[in-house]
Structures are given as C-alpha cells and as structure tokens.
Amino acid sequence: MDTSRIQNRFRGCLIGGAAGDALGFPVEFKNFVGIQETYGNEGITKFILFSGFDRALISDDTQMTLFTTNGLLCYEAAKEAVITKFFKQGKSNEKTLYCLSGCCRRIHDGRL
C-alpha cells in the first residue's frame, strides 16, 4: 500500500474520531434516558452548535488524540515521552506499546 493511502486512512480516522466526539460531546456523561429527555426519543441526531462558537465542540479526548499524534509525527524526541506517559497513566499494555512502536517505526521509515 502506498504512503498516500496510509496517510489518508490515518487522516480519515482522526477526522472521523473528531466528528464523533463533537457529536457525542453534549451527551458525554448522560444516560440514554437523560439524552431522550433532552433531545427526544431518537437521541442526539445532529451536531449541537454552541452559543458564541457557531460550531460543534470537541472534547479533551480529541485534543489528547491530536497531541499524541503530533508527538508521534515528531518521532525521535517524542517516542519515549509518549510511551512513558502511557505507563504513568496506567493505560498501557503490550498491545498499546506494540501499536505505538509500530506507528513510530513506520513514521521513521517514511511509511507514514
């Protein structure tokens, strides 16, 4: 698979994740009954535009994803810091580290 296709897939994942986050952000901590009470039986079906912003907002989840991605793209200086951060947060496991190191390797080799 050529580099541009891989880059487009990663870009699509980031944009799709941000769009899903923006759609779900207004209801992030509500249960389905609470969502239905606020948005009707179908739940939330469109982006909610926040007053003063005229756009849907993303949460810290997307911000952290973008910061991590940026760090991975900077590779050498960030690789160890990103992996260390995952360890400190207790969110890492072998699969996470394997995935991170694989992404870093691809970036380094020019495949991403």
Secondary structure, DSSP 8 states (H G I E B T S, - for coil): --HHHHHHHHHHHHHHHHHHHHHHGGGTT--HHHHHHHH-TT---S---BTTTTB----HHHHHHHHHHHHHHHTHHHHHHHHHHHHHTT---HHHHHHHHHHHHHHHTT--
